[in-house]
Amino acid sequence: MSDNAANAGLVLGTQRHAVEAHDLRWAGAIVRKNGEVVATGLGAAVLDDPVMGLVWLARRMHQYGQRIEAGQVVLSGSFIAPIECPPGTLIEADFGAFGEVSISFE
């Protein structure tokens, strides 16, 4: 998380997909806060294609003799704005065919 926009935390689902099998510009999400839809978005909001963020990162890291390693989790950018989550908040994100995740803030 290069800019800490995710506040140093993320929730991962169990499903895995081959990146080349999907046009990630059309990958979307419906995000609910305590049952109410508060955000929606498409991958195209991330530099027109989330893969472009990863390409940029890989090129930048190469300049410093670094690389993205297999198995590392890399965030390409978000297609929704941050959501405030005070104690008692339940967040649910539905990524369609990519699955769903949720987290409760106690």
C-alpha positions in Angstrom: 0.0 0.0 0.0 2.2 2.8 -1.3 0.0 5.7 -0.2 -1.6 4.2 2.9 -5.0 5.1 1.5 -6.3 1.7 2.8 -5.1 2.6 6.3 -2.7 -0.4 6.2 -5.4 -3.0 6.1 -7.2 -5.0 3.5 -9.6 -7.9 3.3 -8.9 -10.8 1.0 -11.4 -13.3 -0.4 -10.7 -16.9 -1.0 -11.2 -17.0 -4.8 -8.2 -16.6 -7.2 -8.5 -15.8 -10.9 -6.0 -15.7 -13.7 -5.5 -12.1 -14.6 -5.3 -12.8 -18.3 -8.8 -14.4 -18.2 -10.5 -11.1 -17.5 -10.7 -7.5 -18.7 -10.2 -5.9 -15.3 -11.5 -2.5 -16.6 -15.0 -4.1 -16.2 -14.4 -5.7 -12.8 -16.7 -3.9 -10.4 -18.0 -3.8 -6.9 -21.1 -2.9 -4.9 -20.1 -1.8 -1.4 -22.5 -1.8 1.5 -22.1 -0.1 4.9 -24.5 -1.5 7.5 -26.6 -2.9 4.7 -26.9 0.4 2.7 -25.1 0.8 -0.7 -22.5 3.5 -0.2 -20.2 3.0 -3.2 -20.0 1.3 -6.6 -17.2 1.3 -9.0 -15.4 -0.2 -12.0 -11.7 -1.1 -12.4 -11.5 1.4 -15.3 -11.4 4.1 -12.6 -7.8 3.0 -11.9 -5.7 4.6 -14.7 -8.3 3.2 -17.2 -7.1 -0.3 -16.4 -5.9 -1.6 -13.0 -3.1 -3.5 -14.8 -1.6 -0.2 -15.7 -1.0 0.6 -12.1 0.9 -2.6 -11.7 2.9 -2.0 -14.9 3.9 1.5 -13.5 4.9 0.0 -10.2 7.0 -2.8 -11.8 8.9 -0.3 -14.0 9.5 2.0 -11.0 10.7 -0.8 -8.8 13.0 -2.0 -11.6 14.7 1.4 -11.6 15.8 0.6 -8.0 16.7 -3.0 -8.6 13.6 -4.3 -7.0 10.7 -6.4 -8.4 7.3 -7.7 -7.5 7.7 -11.3 -6.3 5.3 -14.2 -6.9 2.7 -14.5 -4.1 3.0 -10.9 -3.0 -0.3 -9.0 -2.6 -0.2 -5.7 -4.6 -2.9 -3.1 -4.6 -3.3 -1.5 -8.0 -5.5 1.3 -6.7 -9.0 1.8 -5.6 -12.1 2.5 -7.7 -14.1 3.8 -4.7 -13.4 6.5 -2.1 -12.4 5.6 1.5 -15.3 4.8 3.8 -15.3 5.9 7.4 -15.8 2.9 9.7 -16.4 3.8 13.3 -16.9 0.9 15.8 -20.0 -1.1 15.0 -19.7 -0.7 11.2 -20.2 -3.7 8.9 -18.8 -3.4 5.4 -19.7 -5.9 2.7 -18.3 -5.8 -0.8 -19.8 -7.8 -3.7 -17.4 -8.2 -6.6 -19.8 -10.3 -8.7 -18.1 -13.3 -10.3 -15.0 -12.5 -8.3 -16.7 -13.2 -5.0 -17.7 -11.3 -1.8 -15.9 -10.1 1.3 -17.0 -8.5 4.5 -15.5 -7.1 7.7 -17.0 -5.9 11.0 -15.3 -3.1 13.0 -15.8 -3.7 16.7 
